[in-house]
């Protein structure tokens, strides 16, 4: 997935600790990679706001 930059991947691993987030991402990525990437970036932004 090209829209997720290398430096963002560490945050993505934290998002994927949630089973629910993993399932949403994997199911949506199978249908629409752009929407899945937008979901992941949104979750990463929320994660950064909580820190």
N, CA, C and O atoms as a GROMACS GRO file, in nm:
protein
  204
    1UNK      N    1   0.085  -0.116   0.000
    1UNK     CA    2   0.000   0.000   0.000
    1UNK      C    3   0.091   0.123   0.000
    1UNK      O    4   0.157   0.153   0.100
    2UNK      N    5   0.093   0.190  -0.108
    2UNK     CA    6   0.185   0.302  -0.130
    2UNK      C    7   0.147   0.428  -0.055
    2UNK      O    8   0.232   0.514  -0.030
    3UNK      N    9   0.020   0.442  -0.018
    3UNK     CA   10  -0.022   0.566   0.046
    3UNK      C   11   0.018   0.574   0.194
    3UNK      O   12   0.009   0.680   0.255
    4UNK      N   13   0.063   0.462   0.251
    4UNK     CA   14   0.113   0.461   0.388
    4UNK      C   15   0.265   0.469   0.383
    4UNK      O   16   0.332   0.379   0.333
    5UNK      N   17   0.318   0.579   0.435
    5UNK     CA   18   0.463   0.600   0.430
    5UNK      C   19   0.535   0.514   0.533
    5UNK      O   20   0.476   0.470   0.632
    6UNK      N   21   0.660   0.491   0.507
    6UNK     CA   22   0.741   0.406   0.595
    6UNK      C   23   0.737   0.453   0.740
    6UNK      O   24   0.722   0.372   0.832
    7UNK      N   25   0.751   0.584   0.762
    7UNK     CA   26   0.754   0.635   0.899
    7UNK      C   27   0.618   0.624   0.968
    7UNK      O   28   0.610   0.632   1.091
    8UNK      N   29   0.510   0.606   0.892
    8UNK     CA   30   0.376   0.590   0.950
    8UNK      C   31   0.350   0.446   0.994
    8UNK      O   32   0.258   0.421   1.072
    9UNK      N   33   0.428   0.354   0.947
    9UNK     CA   34   0.401   0.213   0.975
    9UNK      C   35   0.410   0.177   1.122
    9UNK      O   36   0.336   0.091   1.169
   10UNK      N   37   0.499   0.241   1.196
   10UNK     CA   38   0.511   0.212   1.339
   10UNK      C   39   0.380   0.245   1.411
   10UNK      O   40   0.335   0.169   1.496
   11UNK      N   41   0.319   0.357   1.375
   11UNK     CA   42   0.190   0.393   1.434
   11UNK      C   43   0.082   0.295   1.387
   11UNK      O   44  -0.009   0.261   1.463
   12UNK      N   45   0.093   0.250   1.264
   12UNK     CA   46  -0.005   0.155   1.212
   12UNK      C   47  -0.002   0.025   1.292
   12UNK      O   48  -0.107  -0.035   1.316
   13UNK      N   49   0.115  -0.017   1.334
   13UNK     CA   50   0.124  -0.140   1.415
   13UNK      C   51   0.048  -0.123   1.545
   13UNK      O   52  -0.014  -0.219   1.592
   14UNK      N   53   0.050  -0.004   1.603
   14UNK     CA   54  -0.024   0.021   1.726
   14UNK      C   55  -0.175   0.016   1.700
   14UNK      O   56  -0.250  -0.037   1.782
   15UNK      N   57  -0.217   0.070   1.588
   15UNK     CA   58  -0.360   0.067   1.552
   15UNK      C   59  -0.405  -0.077   1.535
   15UNK      O   60  -0.517  -0.112   1.574
   16UNK      N   61  -0.320  -0.160   1.476
   16UNK     CA   62  -0.358  -0.298   1.448
   16UNK      C   63  -0.355  -0.388   1.571
   16UNK      O   64  -0.390  -0.506   1.560
   17UNK      N   65  -0.315  -0.337   1.685
   17UNK     CA   66  -0.326  -0.416   1.808
   17UNK      C   67  -0.473  -0.447   1.838
   17UNK      O   68  -0.504  -0.547   1.902
   18UNK      N   69  -0.561  -0.362   1.791
   18UNK     CA   70  -0.704  -0.382   1.808
   18UNK      C   71  -0.755  -0.480   1.700
   18UNK      O   72  -0.737  -0.457   1.581
   19UNK      N   73  -0.817  -0.587   1.745
   19UNK     CA   74  -0.872  -0.686   1.652
   19UNK      C   75  -0.977  -0.620   1.562
   19UNK      O   76  -0.983  -0.649   1.443
   20UNK      N   77  -1.057  -0.534   1.620
   20UNK     CA   78  -1.161  -0.466   1.543
   20UNK      C   79  -1.100  -0.381   1.431
   20UNK      O   80  -1.148  -0.384   1.318
   21UNK      N   81  -0.995  -0.306   1.462
   21UNK     CA   82  -0.930  -0.223   1.360
   21UNK      C   83  -0.868  -0.308   1.250
   21UNK      O   84  -0.876  -0.273   1.132
   22UNK      N   85  -0.807  -0.419   1.288
   22UNK     CA   86  -0.748  -0.510   1.187
   22UNK      C   87  -0.854  -0.561   1.092
   22UNK      O   88  -0.835  -0.561   0.970
   23UNK      N   89  -0.968  -0.605   1.148
   23UNK     CA   90  -1.075  -0.660   1.065
   23UNK      C   91  -1.132  -0.555   0.970
   23UNK      O   92  -1.154  -0.582   0.852
   24UNK      N   93  -1.155  -0.435   1.023
   24UNK     CA   94  -1.207  -0.327   0.938
   24UNK      C   95  -1.110  -0.299   0.824
   24UNK      O   96  -1.151  -0.289   0.708
   25UNK      N   97  -0.982  -0.287   0.857
   25UNK     CA   98  -0.883  -0.256   0.756
   25UNK      C   99  -0.874  -0.365   0.650
   25UNK      O  100  -0.879  -0.337   0.531
   26UNK      N  101  -0.862  -0.489   0.694
   26UNK     CA  102  -0.846  -0.599   0.598
   26UNK      C  103  -0.967  -0.616   0.509
   26UNK      O  104  -0.953  -0.637   0.388
   27UNK      N  105  -1.085  -0.606   0.566
   27UNK     CA  106  -1.207  -0.620   0.485
   27UNK      C  107  -1.223  -0.505   0.386
   27UNK      O  108  -1.263  -0.527   0.272
   28UNK      N  109  -1.193  -0.385   0.429
   28UNK     CA  110  -1.208  -0.272   0.337
   28UNK      C  111  -1.096  -0.268   0.233
   28UNK      O  112  -1.118  -0.226   0.120
   29UNK      N  113  -0.976  -0.312   0.271
   29UNK     CA  114  -0.864  -0.311   0.176
   29UNK      C  115  -0.889  -0.407   0.060
   29UNK      O  116  -0.844  -0.383  -0.052
   30UNK      N  117  -0.960  -0.515   0.087
   30UNK     CA  118  -0.990  -0.611  -0.019
   30UNK      C  119  -1.080  -0.548  -0.126
   30UNK      O  120  -1.075  -0.588  -0.242
   31UNK      N  121  -1.162  -0.451  -0.085
   31UNK     CA  122  -1.254  -0.388  -0.178
   31UNK      C  123  -1.203  -0.254  -0.233
   31UNK      O  124  -1.224  -0.221  -0.350
   32UNK      N  125  -1.136  -0.177  -0.146
   32UNK     CA  126  -1.099  -0.040  -0.184
   32UNK      C  127  -0.978   0.003  -0.102
   32UNK      O  128  -0.992   0.044   0.013
   33UNK      N  129  -0.859  -0.005  -0.160
   33UNK     CA  130  -0.736   0.028  -0.088
   33UNK      C  131  -0.731   0.172  -0.042
   33UNK      O  132  -0.680   0.201   0.066
   34UNK      N  133  -0.783   0.263  -0.121
   34UNK     CA  134  -0.778   0.404  -0.084
   34UNK      C  135  -0.860   0.432   0.042
   34UNK      O  136  -0.816   0.505   0.130
   35UNK      N  137  -0.978   0.373   0.050
   35UNK     CA  138  -1.061   0.390   0.169
   35UNK      C  139  -0.997   0.325   0.291
   35UNK      O  140  -1.004   0.379   0.401
   36UNK      N  141  -0.936   0.211   0.272
   36UNK     CA  142  -0.868   0.144   0.382
   36UNK      C  143  -0.752   0.229   0.433
   36UNK      O  144  -0.730   0.240   0.554
   37UNK      N  145  -0.677   0.288   0.342
   37UNK     CA  146  -0.566   0.376   0.381
   37UNK      C  147  -0.618   0.498   0.455
   37UNK      O  148  -0.558   0.542   0.553
   38UNK      N  149  -0.729   0.554   0.410
   38UNK     CA  150  -0.788   0.670   0.477
   38UNK      C  151  -0.833   0.633   0.618
   38UNK      O  152  -0.814   0.711   0.711
   39UNK      N  153  -0.892   0.515   0.633
   39UNK     CA  154  -0.932   0.468   0.766
   39UNK      C  155  -0.810   0.455   0.856
   39UNK      O  156  -0.813   0.502   0.970
   40UNK      N  157  -0.706   0.394   0.806
   40UNK     CA  158  -0.585   0.374   0.886
   40UNK      C  159  -0.523   0.508   0.926
   40UNK      O  160  -0.483   0.526   1.041
   41UNK      N  161  -0.514   0.600   0.833
   41UNK     CA  162  -0.456   0.731   0.865
   41UNK      C  163  -0.541   0.805   0.967
   41UNK      O  164  -0.488   0.876   1.052
   42UNK      N  165  -0.672   0.789   0.960
   42UNK     CA  166  -0.761   0.850   1.058
   42UNK      C  167  -0.738   0.792   1.197
   42UNK      O  168  -0.733   0.865   1.296
   43UNK      N  169  -0.725   0.661   1.203
   43UNK     CA  170  -0.700   0.595   1.332
   43UNK      C  171  -0.564   0.635   1.389
   43UNK      O  172  -0.550   0.654   1.510
   44UNK      N  173  -0.464   0.649   1.303
   44UNK     CA  174  -0.332   0.690   1.349
   44UNK      C  175  -0.336   0.833   1.402
   44UNK      O  176  -0.269   0.864   1.501
   45UNK      N  177  -0.413   0.921   1.337
   45UNK     CA  178  -0.426   1.059   1.384
   45UNK      C  179  -0.491   1.064   1.521
   45UNK      O  180  -0.449   1.140   1.607
   46UNK      N  181  -0.594   0.982   1.541
   46UNK     CA  182  -0.659   0.976   1.672
   46UNK      C  183  -0.562   0.925   1.778
   46UNK      O  184  -0.563   0.973   1.891
   47UNK      N  185  -0.481   0.830   1.741
   47UNK     CA  186  -0.382   0.775   1.834
   47UNK      C  187  -0.284   0.884   1.878
   47UNK      O  188  -0.250   0.893   1.995
   48UNK      N  189  -0.240   0.964   1.784
   48UNK     CA  190  -0.146   1.072   1.816
   48UNK      C  191  -0.210   1.180   1.902
   48UNK      O  192  -0.143   1.241   1.985
   49UNK      N  193  -0.340   1.203   1.884
   49UNK     CA  194  -0.410   1.304   1.965
   49UNK      C  195  -0.424   1.259   2.110
   49UNK      O  196  -0.424   1.343   2.200
   50UNK      N  197  -0.435   1.130   2.132
   50UNK     CA  198  -0.450   1.077   2.269
   50UNK      C  199  -0.319   1.080   2.345
   50UNK      O  200  -0.318   1.073   2.468
   51UNK      N  201  -0.207   1.089   2.274
   51UNK     CA  202  -0.076   1.084   2.340
   51UNK      C  203  -0.038   1.218   2.396
   51UNK      O  204   0.069   1.232   2.455
   0.00000   0.00000   0.00000
